[in-house]
């Protein structure tokens, strides 16, 4: 017993040290800075809740929040549905199942910035060329207004993240005991019944994880946003992380940006923790 | 079995710990080597990506001459990114010896780090006005990089084919007439045979808010303020020439490929305008500066050789003029050691006043030198040559956008112009909102 305690400490120490140095300490320093008029060159003077007061008056920040929330809701749904369908698809016994798994997972291995630029090219040039050729007005001028910017981001995120979710769902699907499904077969259940009454309830823990990951990723989305739309046109597709970055590095309002970041942290934590709590309660124990 | 497991886990722990220790050390490993000895090591942190390789070559040449000097060059591109990266660099404790500042706001932010360079030999050689942005209380803190200018860049071959004489375009009326004539000829197919891709007169990248919010607007605010310092000190903005600004923006939008769907201008970016616009002869005129030469030249040499610069007229004020200014300045870190500062000053001096250095400035960097004494070396590309012509004739407007409130140009005015194109704002709202924000941000 004593031995295992020693090992426990030894194993946990390095990572705990790293965690404290790169996460906890910067967070505390960051919270401190949010109460100062820091300009990133010299530590500023104490200004109390001034920065926070300004954040709540900042219309752009509020718009970003609304936009991000909308985006998160839509993309959480689309990422998880697509991911689940892909997982169902590649767990069927088929010759190319394994090949498809890697294909679907591949987008996840490409960096967000590069993906953003690739999709920017597809939306502004590819779509435009096809649209002009076929005379479809709908495909022209993508990313030049808020609506197409929004859907562009959703498409990009779904394309990238679905493969990752697929892997999670594959693991969950493979954990479902074959005997349950066979028993259902004998009872005369069709595939829809099996999916609805056996597969989905048993995969619920994975849904909790999937929704959690998609939700926090969507809220924190930065590089794809920067590369695809850059917040444009007129900052209407600017998400929270980008808004915070711009406040800091463009407007040089580092204190205000820190305050926004602290609020952002609270929002993301509150939303994701609530989601996990609710998701956990709905899970079925086997 | 148990022993093997143990030794394995021990190894893992050791690796983890050592990697942690190593990363912790690597930060200051560099600096320890230059203490005490004669060898002086300095670092340059600069923003101009276009000259990164050539500057590296110049650094090598300087090092060959001065064996005891080692210069580390680091380049991070783009206006905003550079500012952010520079802050991060200073925060990390890895302060560079030589770095860049942009204008009055930067000078104010960094003033506690800037070495007074007033005693340097190049100060007396500087052309009129190029040091105004970095002079505070009579002390000069920066060495100007180069002169840059912009205006309406046009394709001489297309003008010739359409029978337009560019030397007659000296004011807004003649510009508008030429544009209309060109537009007619494009629409009735007269130029189709010679320029099959030509589809419009202008391309205007509203997505690049630095083009709209900084450059276009500077033309008009440059008439209102006489220097970036004046703009920097201004508490309020009159926007005297807002209507003239509207007319030049409308002109560029109305004769662009997106004239009927102006909101799509908000997705037009730099490469659409320059590489996939001007260089491909898809459009005839764009609002840009001499920095596009390299890009166009790499795509179509013939187009690049036939570029020229038209003035950007401010109706009823100063019409035959282009904005010419200094994009960035070299500065020396006050907190470096004496030896480092000496080397840094000597290097900058060498680069801008020695014959080898001048050769680099003009023929390798393609800079328009902001100093006297470059008589023998003339810019080789047509755009720089045109800018020099405007400058020599005194037909220039100063760059004042460095004196705008931080981010006002791009993130307020540039964004408002996007709203104008999208139909969210009327022009009056653009002007009102921009004025109000200026006051708020001061």
Interface residues (C-beta under 8 A of the other chain):
Chain A: X7 X10 X11 X14 X15 X17 X18 X39 X40 X41 X42 X124 X140 X141 X142 X143 X144 X145 X230 X232 X233 X234 X235 X246 X248 X249 X250 X251 X252
Chain B: X9 X13 X16 X17 X20 X80 X83 X84 X87 X90 X91 X109 X110 X112 X113 X206 X207 X209 X258 X261 X263 X264 X265 X266 X267 X272 X406 X407 X410 X411 X415 X416 X418 X419 X421 X422 X424
